[in-house]
Amino acid sequence: MSVLPKIALLDYEMGNLHSVSKALEHAGADVDILTQPADMSKYSALILPGVGNFGDCAEKCREHGFDKLTVKWITSGKPFLGICVGMQLLMEESEEAPGTPGLGIFKGKVKLFTPDDPTLKVPQMGWNQVKQVRAENTIFKDIPDNSYFYFVHSYYVEPETREIILGETDYGIKYCSFIQKDNIFATQFHPEKSQKTGLKLLENFMKLTASQTADEKHLTPDT
């Protein structure tokens, strides 16, 4: 029997940990929920969820010591997945909390939806489509273009460069709803709430994680 990828899920009091954990387990992961920094050598991937105010999330992340841990993990090149505000925290700043810095992994900011269309309520709550900007990415394996995912948010990410945009969504404006660069994946939508399509995306992330872990073991010399 193959060993399930061991995943670190960060609990800094600002995420829907139960549903994320259950979805990851369903997707083929062995999940540990961390409330403080730990020995990360046994983990194959790191998940940073987030629900609520950007400023509160950023402050709680720092209080728990997860800011430095997350940056160190991402820099190491190991698989990372940010969800909702966990994606927004990768930016430098947010209009929701002026003066409170994000993790600054990417240049860019988080902006408030201001739709002209009165039928578009803020926050956006419900199902919307994700246009695959780079459909060849293996994270989209067996997921049709323009598939629906579940969103709950008032703010959206505006990266400085389009090169990191993996998916886009239309809500009065076309905005970045999925980013990817090297080992970093992050979604504005909630894959754990997106039923079969969301679970498939998490399964693909687990396969990428398992593949990278296997490659690392293969390249590690015997001692």
Secondary structure, DSSP 8 states (H G I E B T S, - for coil): -----EEEEE-SSSS-HHHHHHHHHHTT-EEEEESS----TT-SEEEE---S-HHHHHHHHHHTTHHHHHHHHHHHT--EEEETHHHHTTSSEETTSTT-----SSSEEEEE---S-TTS-SSEEEEEEEEETTTTSGGGTT--TTEEEEEEESEEEEES-GGGEEEEEESSSEEEEEEEETTEEEESSBGGGSHHHHHHHHHHHHHHHHHHHHHHHHHS---
